[in-house]
Amino acid sequence: QVQLVESGGGLVQPGGSLRLSCAASGSILSISAMGWYRQAPGKQRELVAIITRGGTTNYADSVKGRFTISRANAKSTVYLQMNNLQPEDTAVYYCYARKVNIDYWGQGTQVTVSS
């Protein structure tokens, strides 16, 4: 089992920045990828950014150039630096980890972009 705990969400004005953190614990060996998804009200959950064990990153087109995913602590912590946030970025952000074809999810953290 893998446990994921997110932190760092909140309310920010348009153009502002936030950094989300996700700490993985439990059976973290052989995690092949970690990342972030988000779900806005009335919409499906969508990929935001992902980083593989080898360091390859992938971003949704809507966040390229504004968001950066990174990791630390022997690859058990992943971060999402979000710059130039816009109202359309408002959503619940979920940390994600994949291990041996099993997907694990955090509880989610709310990000609200509003003036």
N, C-alpha and C positions, 0 to 999 in steps of 0.2 A: 504494500500500500504506500501511496505517496500522499502527503498532506501539503496543501498549498495555502499560504496566508498572504493576502494582499494588504497593502497600506498605501496612503498617499493621495487618495481621492479628495474631492472637495469642490467648492464653488470658486470660479475664477472669471474675470471679465474677458471679453473677446480680445485676442491678441496676447493674452497672458500665457503663463507656463505652469505646468505641474510635472512632478516625477512620481510615477507609480513604482512600487517595489513588490516583489513576490519572493517569499522564502519557501523553499521546498525542504521537507523533512520526511523521515521514514526511510523507506527503501528506495533511495535516490540513485543507486548504481544503475547504469544502463538506461538512464533517461536519454532518449534520442533527440528530443526537441522540447523547448519551452517557449512560451509566447503569450500573446494577449489577444483576446477577442472582446468584442463589445456588442451590446444589445440596447438599442434605443426603443422607447415605447412604441408598440405596434409594428416593430420590424423584427426580422430574423437576426439571430446572432451572426456576426461577421468577423472574419479574420482582420486584425489590425497589424500585427507584426509577429514574426516568429524567428527564432535563432536555433540552429541545429547544434548538435554536440560538436561538430566540426567547425562551427563558427559562421556558417552560411546564414545570411539573413534574407528575409522576404517581407515586403510591406504591401499593404493595400495601396492602390493608386491614390486614394483620397488623402493619405497621410504622408506620402513620400515627400521628403524635403522638410517636413515639419516634425516628425516623430523619429526617435532613435531608440532602438532596442540594444541592450548590452547585458553583460552578466559578470558575476564576481563570485568570490567564496567557493572556489573549486567547482564552479558552474552550478551551484545550488541556489543561487539568488539571481533573479533577472529583473532588470529595470526597464521602464519605458519613459524616456524623456519626451515630453510633449510641449512643443513650442507653437506660438502663433495659434492658439486654440480658437476655434470658431463655434458658434451655437450648434452647428450640425455635428460637432464632436460630443455633444451631450449624450451620455449613455451610462449603463452599468458596464464596467470593464472587468473582465474575468481573466485570471491567470490560468494558463493551460500547460500541461505537461503530457508528453507521450512516452510510454515505456512498454516495450514488447506488445505493441498493437493495442494497448489499453490507454484510453484518454482519462486524464484526471483534471478536475476543475477546482478553482478556489471559490469562495463564497460570493465574490464580486465586490467592487467598490464603486460608488457613484461619482461620476464626474459631471458637473453642471457648468456650462459656459453661458453666462448671462450678464447683461449690464444692469 
